[in-house]
Amino acid sequence: MGNFMKKCWHSEPEQRPTASEVYEIFSEWQNNENILLELLESDKKLQNIRNEDMQINNDSLYKSNFISFSAYQDSNLYKLDIPDIVDE
């Protein structure tokens, strides 16, 4: 499953599986008892992770942190041309 995910996220679109290939792979997985058991175990592990993440630290609920935008000062983020076009 991990290799399939990596193929889907490949930086080169031509290297990613087609919709037909994805369908075929999912169909194979749906009929493979070993893969279904792996998926079930993965779901259980994910549920445990989600439950652990749900524990909240009450001290951090009402605090905020300063977000520094200095890293973006030299970027093109602030360069925006707005043409003076007015239709009358």
SEFIZA-3560 file (N, C-alpha, C; in Angstrom, 3 decimals):
REM SEFIZA-3560
<numar><xx>0.820</xx><yy>-1.195</yy><zz>0.000</zz><atom>N</atom></numar>
<numar><xx>0.000</xx><yy>0.000</yy><zz>0.000</zz><atom>CA</atom></numar>
<numar><xx>0.865</xx><yy>1.261</yy><zz>0.000</zz><atom>C</atom></numar>
<numar><xx>1.965</xx><yy>1.196</yy><zz>0.743</zz><atom>N</atom></numar>
<numar><xx>2.869</xx><yy>2.345</yy><zz>0.785</zz><atom>CA</atom></numar>
<numar><xx>3.464</xx><yy>2.649</yy><zz>-0.573</zz><atom>C</atom></numar>
<numar><xx>3.854</xx><yy>1.612</yy><zz>-1.289</zz><atom>N</atom></numar>
<numar><xx>4.414</xx><yy>1.813</yy><zz>-2.634</zz><atom>CA</atom></numar>
<numar><xx>3.375</xx><yy>2.392</yy><zz>-3.581</zz><atom>C</atom></numar>
<numar><xx>2.141</xx><yy>1.936</yy><zz>-3.449</zz><atom>N</atom></numar>
<numar><xx>1.063</xx><yy>2.461</yy><zz>-4.289</zz><atom>CA</atom></numar>
<numar><xx>0.853</xx><yy>3.949</yy><zz>-4.000</zz><atom>C</atom></numar>
<numar><xx>0.865</xx><yy>4.310</yy><zz>-2.725</zz><atom>N</atom></numar>
<numar><xx>0.690</xx><yy>5.703</yy><zz>-2.342</zz><atom>CA</atom></numar>
<numar><xx>1.816</xx><yy>6.557</yy><zz>-2.925</zz><atom>C</atom></numar>
<numar><xx>3.049</xx><yy>6.051</yy><zz>-2.849</zz><atom>N</atom></numar>
<numar><xx>4.183</xx><yy>6.795</yy><zz>-3.400</zz><atom>CA</atom></numar>
<numar><xx>4.035</xx><yy>6.993</yy><zz>-4.905</zz><atom>C</atom></numar>
<numar><xx>3.528</xx><yy>5.973</yy><zz>-5.604</zz><atom>N</atom></numar>
<numar><xx>3.306</xx><yy>6.111</yy><zz>-7.046</zz><atom>CA</atom></numar>
<numar><xx>2.269</xx><yy>7.193</yy><zz>-7.333</zz><atom>C</atom></numar>
<numar><xx>1.219</xx><yy>7.236</yy><zz>-6.528</zz><atom>N</atom></numar>
<numar><xx>0.160</xx><yy>8.235</yy><zz>-6.726</zz><atom>CA</atom></numar>
<numar><xx>0.673</xx><yy>9.652</yy><zz>-6.482</zz><atom>C</atom></numar>
<numar><xx>1.657</xx><yy>9.793</yy><zz>-5.619</zz><atom>N</atom></numar>
<numar><xx>2.202</xx><yy>11.108</yy><zz>-5.275</zz><atom>CA</atom></numar>
<numar><xx>3.467</xx><yy>11.441</yy><zz>-6.057</zz><atom>C</atom></numar>
<numar><xx>3.790</xx><yy>10.656</yy><zz>-7.067</zz><atom>N</atom></numar>
<numar><xx>5.025</xx><yy>10.869</yy><zz>-7.826</zz><atom>CA</atom></numar>
<numar><xx>5.051</xx><yy>12.280</yy><zz>-8.392</zz><atom>C</atom></numar>
<numar><xx>6.214</xx><yy>12.910</yy><zz>-8.350</zz><atom>N</atom></numar>
<numar><xx>6.333</xx><yy>14.291</yy><zz>-8.828</zz><atom>CA</atom></numar>
<numar><xx>6.104</xx><yy>14.414</yy><zz>-10.331</zz><atom>C</atom></numar>
<numar><xx>6.320</xx><yy>13.331</yy><zz>-11.063</zz><atom>N</atom></numar>
<numar><xx>6.070</xx><yy>13.327</yy><zz>-12.508</zz><atom>CA</atom></numar>
<numar><xx>4.699</xx><yy>12.709</yy><zz>-12.771</zz><atom>C</atom></numar>
<numar><xx>3.737</xx><yy>13.483</yy><zz>-13.249</zz><atom>N</atom></numar>
<numar><xx>2.385</xx><yy>12.960</yy><zz>-13.473</zz><atom>CA</atom></numar>
<numar><xx>2.334</xx><yy>11.711</yy><zz>-14.349</zz><atom>C</atom></numar>
<numar><xx>3.260</xx><yy>11.604</yy><zz>-15.315</zz><atom>N</atom></numar>
<numar><xx>3.259</xx><yy>10.436</yy><zz>-16.202</zz><atom>CA</atom></numar>
<numar><xx>3.580</xx><yy>9.150</yy><zz>-15.447</zz><atom>C</atom></numar>
<numar><xx>4.238</xx><yy>9.277</yy><zz>-14.307</zz><atom>N</atom></numar>
<numar><xx>4.623</xx><yy>8.113</yy><zz>-13.511</zz><atom>CA</atom></numar>
<numar><xx>3.513</xx><yy>7.669</yy><zz>-12.554</zz><atom>C</atom></numar>
<numar><xx>2.464</xx><yy>8.487</yy><zz>-12.416</zz><atom>N</atom></numar>
<numar><xx>1.356</xx><yy>8.146</yy><zz>-11.525</zz><atom>CA</atom></numar>
<numar><xx>0.428</xx><yy>7.146</yy><zz>-12.211</zz><atom>C</atom></numar>
<numar><xx>-0.246</xx><yy>6.302</yy><zz>-11.431</zz><atom>N</atom></numar>
<numar><xx>-1.175</xx><yy>5.348</yy><zz>-12.048</zz><atom>CA</atom></numar>
<numar><xx>-2.386</xx><yy>6.064</yy><zz>-12.649</zz><atom>C</atom></numar>
<numar><xx>-2.923</xx><yy>5.472</yy><zz>-13.707</zz><atom>N</atom></numar>
<numar><xx>-4.131</xx><yy>6.017</yy><zz>-14.327</zz><atom>CA</atom></numar>
<numar><xx>-5.341</xx><yy>5.639</yy><zz>-13.479</zz><atom>C</atom></numar>
<numar><xx>-6.480</xx><yy>6.221</yy><zz>-13.774</zz><atom>N</atom></numar>
<numar><xx>-7.709</xx><yy>5.889</yy><zz>-13.050</zz><atom>CA</atom></numar>
<numar><xx>-8.045</xx><yy>4.412</yy><zz>-13.215</zz><atom>C</atom></numar>
<numar><xx>-7.816</xx><yy>3.877</yy><zz>-14.400</zz><atom>N</atom></numar>
<numar><xx>-8.075</xx><yy>2.450</yy><zz>-14.640</zz><atom>CA</atom></numar>
<numar><xx>-7.167</xx><yy>1.574</yy><zz>-13.788</zz><atom>C</atom></numar>
<numar><xx>-5.905</xx><yy>1.961</yy><zz>-13.693</zz><atom>N</atom></numar>
<numar><xx>-4.967</xx><yy>1.196</yy><zz>-12.866</zz><atom>CA</atom></numar>
<numar><xx>-5.350</xx><yy>1.259</yy><zz>-11.388</zz><atom>C</atom></numar>
<numar><xx>-5.774</xx><yy>2.430</yy><zz>-10.933</zz><atom>N</atom></numar>
<numar><xx>-6.216</xx><yy>2.572</yy><zz>-9.538</zz><atom>CA</atom></numar>
<numar><xx>-7.420</xx><yy>1.677</yy><zz>-9.287</zz><atom>C</atom></numar>
<numar><xx>-8.360</xx><yy>1.678</yy><zz>-10.214</zz><atom>N</atom></numar>
<numar><xx>-9.548</xx><yy>0.828</yy><zz>-10.081</zz><atom>CA</atom></numar>
<numar><xx>-9.153</xx><yy>-0.646</yy><zz>-9.998</zz><atom>C</atom></numar>
<numar><xx>-8.256</xx><yy>-1.064</yy><zz>-10.879</zz><atom>N</atom></numar>
<numar><xx>-7.812</xx><yy>-2.464</yy><zz>-10.883</zz><atom>CA</atom></numar>
<numar><xx>-7.144</xx><yy>-2.838</yy><zz>-9.563</zz><atom>C</atom></numar>
<numar><xx>-6.293</xx><yy>-1.966</yy><zz>-9.066</zz><atom>N</atom></numar>
<numar><xx>-5.592</xx><yy>-2.241</yy><zz>-7.803</zz><atom>CA</atom></numar>
<numar><xx>-6.586</xx><yy>-2.332</yy><zz>-6.654</zz><atom>C</atom></numar>
<numar><xx>-7.524</xx><yy>-1.388</yy><zz>-6.583</zz><atom>N</atom></numar>
<numar><xx>-8.531</xx><yy>-1.434</yy><zz>-5.513</zz><atom>CA</atom></numar>
<numar><xx>-9.389</xx><yy>-2.688</yy><zz>-5.616</zz><atom>C</atom></numar>
<numar><xx>-9.715</xx><yy>-3.087</yy><zz>-6.828</zz><atom>N</atom></numar>
<numar><xx>-10.502</xx><yy>-4.310</yy><zz>-7.018</zz><atom>CA</atom></numar>
<numar><xx>-9.736</xx><yy>-5.530</yy><zz>-6.522</zz><atom>C</atom></numar>
<numar><xx>-8.445</xx><yy>-5.576</yy><zz>-6.826</zz><atom>N</atom></numar>
<numar><xx>-7.614</xx><yy>-6.682</yy><zz>-6.345</zz><atom>CA</atom></numar>
<numar><xx>-7.556</xx><yy>-6.691</yy><zz>-4.820</zz><atom>C</atom></numar>
<numar><xx>-7.397</xx><yy>-5.522</yy><zz>-4.230</zz><atom>N</atom></numar>
<numar><xx>-7.325</xx><yy>-5.435</yy><zz>-2.767</zz><atom>CA</atom></numar>
<numar><xx>-8.631</xx><yy>-5.881</yy><zz>-2.130</zz><atom>C</atom></numar>
<numar><xx>-9.750</xx><yy>-5.522</yy><zz>-2.761</zz><atom>N</atom></numar>
<numar><xx>-11.064</xx><yy>-5.849</yy><zz>-2.213</zz><atom>CA</atom></numar>
<numar><xx>-11.285</xx><yy>-7.361</yy><zz>-2.174</zz><atom>C</atom></numar>
<numar><xx>-10.632</xx><yy>-8.082</yy><zz>-3.030</zz><atom>N</atom></numar>
<numar><xx>-10.797</xx><yy>-9.531</yy><zz>-3.098</zz><atom>CA</atom></numar>
<numar><xx>-9.645</xx><yy>-10.293</yy><zz>-2.445</zz><atom>C</atom></numar>
<numar><xx>-8.746</xx><yy>-9.593</yy><zz>-1.780</zz><atom>N</atom></numar>
<numar><xx>-7.583</xx><yy>-10.225</yy><zz>-1.165</zz><atom>CA</atom></numar>
<numar><xx>-7.726</xx><yy>-10.160</yy><zz>0.357</zz><atom>C</atom></numar>
<numar><xx>-7.929</xx><yy>-11.314</yy><zz>0.978</zz><atom>N</atom></numar>
<numar><xx>-8.180</xx><yy>-11.370</yy><zz>2.422</zz><atom>CA</atom></numar>
<numar><xx>-7.010</xx><yy>-10.815</yy><zz>3.233</zz><atom>C</atom></numar>
<numar><xx>-5.793</xx><yy>-11.090</yy><zz>2.808</zz><atom>N</atom></numar>
<numar><xx>-4.620</xx><yy>-10.589</yy><zz>3.535</zz><atom>CA</atom></numar>
<numar><xx>-4.566</xx><yy>-9.066</yy><zz>3.541</zz><atom>C</atom></numar>
<numar><xx>-4.845</xx><yy>-8.470</yy><zz>2.405</zz><atom>N</atom></numar>
<numar><xx>-4.822</xx><yy>-7.011</yy><zz>2.314</zz><atom>CA</atom></numar>
<numar><xx>-5.958</xx><yy>-6.416</yy><zz>3.132</zz><atom>C</atom></numar>
<numar><xx>-7.140</xx><yy>-7.040</yy><zz>3.095</zz><atom>N</atom></numar>
<numar><xx>-8.260</xx><yy>-6.541</yy><zz>3.891</zz><atom>CA</atom></numar>
<numar><xx>-7.936</xx><yy>-6.580</yy><zz>5.380</zz><atom>C</atom></numar>
<numar><xx>-7.245</xx><yy>-7.631</yy><zz>5.825</zz><atom>N</atom></numar>
<numar><xx>-6.838</xx><yy>-7.716</yy><zz>7.231</zz><atom>CA</atom></numar>
<numar><xx>-5.814</xx><yy>-6.627</yy><zz>7.571</zz><atom>C</atom></numar>
<numar><xx>-4.889</xx><yy>-6.375</yy><zz>6.653</zz><atom>N</atom></numar>
<numar><xx>-3.909</xx><yy>-5.304</yy><zz>6.864</zz><atom>CA</atom></numar>
<numar><xx>-4.606</xx><yy>-3.949</yy><zz>6.979</zz><atom>C</atom></numar>
<numar><xx>-5.585</xx><yy>-3.713</yy><zz>6.108</zz><atom>N</atom></numar>
<numar><xx>-6.325</xx><yy>-2.453</yy><zz>6.151</zz><atom>CA</atom></numar>
<numar><xx>-7.090</xx><yy>-2.306</yy><zz>7.462</zz><atom>C</atom></numar>
<numar><xx>-7.675</xx><yy>-3.388</yy><zz>7.932</zz><atom>N</atom></numar>
<numar><xx>-8.405</xx><yy>-3.363</yy><zz>9.196</zz><atom>CA</atom></numar>
<numar><xx>-7.464</xx><yy>-3.031</yy><zz>10.350</zz><atom>C</atom></numar>
<numar><xx>-6.289</xx><yy>-3.654</yy><zz>10.372</zz><atom>N</atom></numar>
<numar><xx>-5.297</xx><yy>-3.374</yy><zz>11.415</zz><atom>CA</atom></numar>
<numar><xx>-4.825</xx><yy>-1.920</yy><zz>11.335</zz><atom>C</atom></numar>
<numar><xx>-4.619</xx><yy>-1.427</yy><zz>10.130</zz><atom>N</atom></numar>
<numar><xx>-4.199</xx><yy>-0.036</yy><zz>9.957</zz><atom>CA</atom></numar>
<numar><xx>-5.262</xx><yy>0.919</yy><zz>10.476</zz><atom>C</atom></numar>
<numar><xx>-6.521</xx><yy>0.614</yy><zz>10.204</zz><atom>N</atom></numar>
<numar><xx>-7.616</xx><yy>1.448</yy><zz>10.701</zz><atom>CA</atom></numar>
<numar><xx>-7.632</xx><yy>1.482</yy><zz>12.223</zz><atom>C</atom></numar>
<numar><xx>-7.382</xx><yy>0.337</yy><zz>12.855</zz><atom>N</atom></numar>
<numar><xx>-7.347</xx><yy>0.283</yy><zz>14.321</zz><atom>CA</atom></numar>
<numar><xx>-6.208</xx><yy>1.145</yy><zz>14.862</zz><atom>C</atom></numar>
<numar><xx>-5.041</xx><yy>1.053</yy><zz>14.229</zz><atom>N</atom></numar>
<numar><xx>-3.899</xx><yy>1.856</yy><zz>14.665</zz><atom>CA</atom></numar>
<numar><xx>-4.185</xx><yy>3.343</yy><zz>14.500</zz><atom>C</atom></numar>
<numar><xx>-4.802</xx><yy>3.710</yy><zz>13.378</zz><atom>N</atom></numar>
<numar><xx>-5.144</xx><yy>5.115</yy><zz>13.148</zz><atom>CA</atom></numar>
<numar><xx>-6.131</xx><yy>5.619</yy><zz>14.190</zz><atom>C</atom></numar>
<numar><xx>-7.081</xx><yy>4.798</yy><zz>14.555</zz><atom>N</atom></numar>
<numar><xx>-8.056</xx><yy>5.192</yy><zz>15.569</zz><atom>CA</atom></numar>
<numar><xx>-7.359</xx><yy>5.442</yy><zz>16.902</zz><atom>C</atom></numar>
<numar><xx>-6.393</xx><yy>4.596</yy><zz>17.256</zz><atom>N</atom></numar>
<numar><xx>-5.639</xx><yy>4.797</yy><zz>18.495</zz><atom>CA</atom></numar>
<numar><xx>-4.843</xx><yy>6.094</yy><zz>18.451</zz><atom>C</atom></numar>
<numar><xx>-4.244</xx><yy>6.386</yy><zz>17.301</zz><atom>N</atom></numar>
<numar><xx>-3.481</xx><yy>7.627</yy><zz>17.153</zz><atom>CA</atom></numar>
<numar><xx>-4.411</xx><yy>8.819</yy><zz>17.300</zz><atom>C</atom></numar>
<numar><xx>-5.570</xx><yy>8.763</yy><zz>16.679</zz><atom>N</atom></numar>
<numar><xx>-6.531</xx><yy>9.869</yy><zz>16.774</zz><atom>CA</atom></numar>
<numar><xx>-6.965</xx><yy>10.080</yy><zz>18.213</zz><atom>C</atom></numar>
<numar><xx>-7.206</xx><yy>8.996</yy><zz>18.934</zz><atom>N</atom></numar>
<numar><xx>-7.627</xx><yy>9.112</yy><zz>20.325</zz><atom>CA</atom></numar>
<numar><xx>-6.540</xx><yy>9.749</yy><zz>21.178</zz><atom>C</atom></numar>
<numar><xx>-5.278</xx><yy>9.402</yy><zz>20.926</zz><atom>N</atom></numar>
<numar><xx>-4.171</xx><yy>9.999</yy><zz>21.667</zz><atom>CA</atom></numar>
<numar><xx>-4.055</xx><yy>11.482</yy><zz>21.349</zz><atom>C</atom></numar>
<numar><xx>-4.262</xx><yy>11.851</yy><zz>20.094</zz><atom>N</atom></numar>
<numar><xx>-4.164</xx><yy>13.249</yy><zz>19.691</zz><atom>CA</atom></numar>
<numar><xx>-5.294</xx><yy>14.093</yy><zz>20.260</zz><atom>C</atom></numar>
<numar><xx>-6.372</xx><yy>13.484</yy><zz>20.646</zz><atom>N</atom></numar>
<numar><xx>-7.522</xx><yy>14.225</yy><zz>21.152</zz><atom>CA</atom></numar>
<numar><xx>-7.317</xx><yy>14.724</yy><zz>22.578</zz><atom>C</atom></numar>
<numar><xx>-6.289</xx><yy>14.225</yy><zz>23.262</zz><atom>N</atom></numar>
<numar><xx>-6.014</xx><yy>14.706</yy><zz>24.606</zz><atom>CA</atom></numar>
<numar><xx>-5.516</xx><yy>16.140</yy><zz>24.499</zz><atom>C</atom></numar>
<numar><xx>-6.181</xx><yy>17.032</yy><zz>25.210</zz><atom>N</atom></numar>
<numar><xx>-5.906</xx><yy>18.457</yy><zz>25.086</zz><atom>CA</atom></numar>
<numar><xx>-5.127</xx><yy>18.943</yy><zz>26.297</zz><atom>C</atom></numar>
<numar><xx>-4.149</xx><yy>19.783</yy><zz>26.038</zz><atom>N</atom></numar>
<numar><xx>-3.403</xx><yy>20.433</yy><zz>27.096</zz><atom>CA</atom></numar>
<numar><xx>-4.127</xx><yy>21.736</yy><zz>27.416</zz><atom>C</atom></numar>
<numar><xx>-4.801</xx><yy>21.786</yy><zz>28.558</zz><atom>N</atom></numar>
<numar><xx>-5.614</xx><yy>22.945</yy><zz>28.913</zz><atom>CA</atom></numar>
<numar><xx>-4.802</xx><yy>24.227</yy><zz>29.026</zz><atom>C</atom></numar>
<numar><xx>-3.519</xx><yy>24.143</yy><zz>29.378</zz><atom>N</atom></numar>
<numar><xx>-2.694</xx><yy>25.341</yy><zz>29.487</zz><atom>CA</atom></numar>
<numar><xx>-2.515</xx><yy>26.035</yy><zz>28.141</zz><atom>C</atom></numar>
<numar><xx>-2.560</xx><yy>25.291</yy><zz>27.075</zz><atom>N</atom></numar>
<numar><xx>-2.318</xx><yy>25.888</yy><zz>25.761</zz><atom>CA</atom></numar>
<numar><xx>-3.598</xx><yy>26.339</yy><zz>25.061</zz><atom>C</atom></numar>
<numar><xx>-4.740</xx><yy>26.121</yy><zz>25.677</zz><atom>N</atom></numar>
<numar><xx>-6.001</xx><yy>26.474</yy><zz>25.023</zz><atom>CA</atom></numar>
<numar><xx>-6.153</xx><yy>27.968</yy><zz>24.782</zz><atom>C</atom></numar>
<numar><xx>-5.709</xx><yy>28.787</yy><zz>25.715</zz><atom>N</atom></numar>
<numar><xx>-5.979</xx><yy>30.214</yy><zz>25.634</zz><atom>CA</atom></numar>
<numar><xx>-4.720</xx><yy>31.034</yy><zz>25.376</zz><atom>C</atom></numar>
<numar><xx>-3.713</xx><yy>30.397</yy><zz>24.823</zz><atom>N</atom></numar>
<numar><xx>-2.474</xx><yy>31.097</yy><zz>24.500</zz><atom>CA</atom></numar>
<numar><xx>-2.282</xx><yy>31.088</yy><zz>22.990</zz><atom>C</atom></numar>
<numar><xx>-1.687</xx><yy>32.139</yy><zz>22.508</zz><atom>N</atom></numar>
<numar><xx>-1.370</xx><yy>32.169</yy><zz>21.086</zz><atom>CA</atom></numar>
<numar><xx>0.109</xx><yy>32.493</yy><zz>20.925</zz><atom>C</atom></numar>
<numar><xx>0.616</xx><yy>32.191</yy><zz>19.783</zz><atom>N</atom></numar>
<numar><xx>2.015</xx><yy>32.463</yy><zz>19.483</zz><atom>CA</atom></numar>
<numar><xx>2.102</xx><yy>33.467</yy><zz>18.352</zz><atom>C</atom></numar>
<numar><xx>3.131</xx><yy>34.288</yy><zz>18.408</zz><atom>N</atom></numar>
<numar><xx>3.381</xx><yy>35.248</yy><zz>17.349</zz><atom>CA</atom></numar>
<numar><xx>3.832</xx><yy>34.513</yy><zz>16.096</zz><atom>C</atom></numar>
<numar><xx>3.284</xx><yy>34.874</yy><zz>14.977</zz><atom>N</atom></numar>
<numar><xx>3.680</xx><yy>34.278</yy><zz>13.706</zz><atom>CA</atom></numar>
<numar><xx>4.564</xx><yy>35.283</yy><zz>12.986</zz><atom>C</atom></numar>
<numar><xx>5.791</xx><yy>34.886</yy><zz>12.745</zz><atom>N</atom></numar>
<numar><xx>6.738</xx><yy>35.769</yy><zz>12.079</zz><atom>CA</atom></numar>
<numar><xx>6.635</xx><yy>35.605</yy><zz>10.569</zz><atom>C</atom></numar>
<numar><xx>6.485</xx><yy>36.721</yy><zz>9.884</zz><atom>N</atom></numar>
<numar><xx>6.418</xx><yy>36.694</yy><zz>8.427</zz><atom>CA</atom></numar>
<numar><xx>7.722</xx><yy>37.183</yy><zz>7.802</zz><atom>C</atom></numar>
<numar><xx>8.764</xx><yy>37.301</yy><zz>8.615</zz><atom>N</atom></numar>
<numar><xx>10.034</xx><yy>37.817</yy><zz>8.099</zz><atom>CA</atom></numar>
<numar><xx>10.621</xx><yy>36.918</yy><zz>7.021</zz><atom>C</atom></numar>
<numar><xx>10.317</xx><yy>35.655</yy><zz>7.061</zz><atom>N</atom></numar>
<numar><xx>10.839</xx><yy>34.738</yy><zz>6.049</zz><atom>CA</atom></numar>
<numar><xx>10.261</xx><yy>35.037</yy><zz>4.673</zz><atom>C</atom></numar>
<numar><xx>9.146</xx><yy>35.729</yy><zz>4.634</zz><atom>N</atom></numar>
<numar><xx>8.480</xx><yy>36.003</yy><zz>3.364</zz><atom>CA</atom></numar>
<numar><xx>8.765</xx><yy>37.405</yy><zz>2.833</zz><atom>C</atom></numar>
<numar><xx>9.530</xx><yy>38.193</yy><zz>3.551</zz><atom>N</atom></numar>
<numar><xx>9.743</xx><yy>39.576</yy><zz>3.138</zz><atom>CA</atom></numar>
<numar><xx>10.413</xx><yy>39.694</yy><zz>1.777</zz><atom>C</atom></numar>
<numar><xx>11.303</xx><yy>38.787</yy><zz>1.465</zz><atom>N</atom></numar>
<numar><xx>12.014</xx><yy>38.866</yy><zz>0.189</zz><atom>CA</atom></numar>
<numar><xx>11.322</xx><yy>38.080</yy><zz>-0.919</zz><atom>C</atom></numar>
<numar><xx>10.188</xx><yy>37.518</yy><zz>-0.619</zz><atom>N</atom></numar>
<numar><xx>9.505</xx><yy>36.705</yy><zz>-1.618</zz><atom>CA</atom></numar>
<numar><xx>8.638</xx><yy>37.576</yy><zz>-2.511</zz><atom>C</atom></numar>
<numar><xx>8.094</xx><yy>36.972</yy><zz>-3.519</zz><atom>N</atom></numar>
<numar><xx>7.202</xx><yy>37.678</yy><zz>-4.433</zz><atom>CA</atom></numar>
<numar><xx>5.796</xx><yy>37.804</yy><zz>-3.881</zz><atom>C</atom></numar>
<numar><xx>5.620</xx><yy>37.371</yy><zz>-2.656</zz><atom>N</atom></numar>
<numar><xx>4.304</xx><yy>37.409</yy><zz>-2.035</zz><atom>CA</atom></numar>
<numar><xx>3.753</xx><yy>38.828</yy><zz>-1.994</zz><atom>C</atom></numar>
<numar><xx>4.636</xx><yy>39.812</yy><zz>-1.801</zz><atom>N</atom></numar>
<numar><xx>4.198</xx><yy>41.189</yy><zz>-1.652</zz><atom>CA</atom></numar>
<numar><xx>4.169</xx><yy>41.953</yy><zz>-2.965</zz><atom>C</atom></numar>
<numar><xx>4.587</xx><yy>41.330</yy><zz>-4.042</zz><atom>N</atom></numar>
<numar><xx>4.628</xx><yy>42.006</yy><zz>-5.329</zz><atom>CA</atom></numar>
<numar><xx>3.378</xx><yy>41.648</yy><zz>-6.119</zz><atom>C</atom></numar>
<numar><xx>2.502</xx><yy>42.603</yy><zz>-6.238</zz><atom>N</atom></numar>
<numar><xx>1.253</xx><yy>42.370</yy><zz>-6.939</zz><atom>CA</atom></numar>
<numar><xx>0.938</xx><yy>43.588</yy><zz>-7.785</zz><atom>C</atom></numar>
<numar><xx>0.809</xx><yy>43.383</yy><zz>-9.072</zz><atom>N</atom></numar>
<numar><xx>0.461</xx><yy>44.475</yy><zz>-9.974</zz><atom>CA</atom></numar>
<numar><xx>-1.041</xx><yy>44.474</yy><zz>-10.208</zz><atom>C</atom></numar>
<numar><xx>-1.650</xx><yy>45.615</yy><zz>-9.955</zz><atom>N</atom></numar>
<numar><xx>-3.076</xx><yy>45.776</yy><zz>-10.217</zz><atom>CA</atom></numar>
<numar><xx>-3.202</xx><yy>46.854</yy><zz>-11.288</zz><atom>C</atom></numar>
<numar><xx>-3.605</xx><yy>46.474</yy><zz>-12.474</zz><atom>N</atom></numar>
<numar><xx>-3.683</xx><yy>47.461</yy><zz>-13.558</zz><atom>CA</atom></numar>
<numar><xx>-4.800</xx><yy>48.474</yy><zz>-13.305</zz><atom>C</atom></numar>
<numar><xx>-4.562</xx><yy>49.697</yy><zz>-13.782</zz><atom>N</atom></numar>
<numar><xx>-5.554</xx><yy>50.760</yy><zz>-13.642</zz><atom>CA</atom></numar>
<numar><xx>-6.497</xx><yy>50.735</yy><zz>-14.835</zz><atom>C</atom></numar>
<numar><xx>-7.341</xx><yy>49.745</yy><zz>-14.891</zz><atom>N</atom></numar>
<numar><xx>-8.297</xx><yy>49.609</yy><zz>-15.982</zz><atom>CA</atom></numar>
<numar><xx>-9.682</xx><yy>49.906</yy><zz>-15.424</zz><atom>C</atom></numar>
<numar><xx>-10.313</xx><yy>50.908</yy><zz>-16.010</zz><atom>N</atom></numar>
<numar><xx>-11.651</xx><yy>51.270</yy><zz>-15.564</zz><atom>CA</atom></numar>
<numar><xx>-12.555</xx><yy>51.297</yy><zz>-16.788</zz><atom>C</atom></numar>
<numar><xx>-13.576</xx><yy>50.472</yy><zz>-16.771</zz><atom>N</atom></numar>
<numar><xx>-14.544</xx><yy>50.468</yy><zz>-17.869</zz><atom>CA</atom></numar>
<numar><xx>-15.692</xx><yy>51.396</yy><zz>-17.502</zz><atom>C</atom></numar>
<numar><xx>-15.955</xx><yy>52.351</yy><zz>-18.373</zz><atom>N</atom></numar>
<numar><xx>-17.059</xx><yy>53.277</yy><zz>-18.115</zz><atom>CA</atom></numar>
<numar><xx>-18.123</xx><yy>53.141</yy><zz>-19.155</zz><atom>C</atom></numar>
//
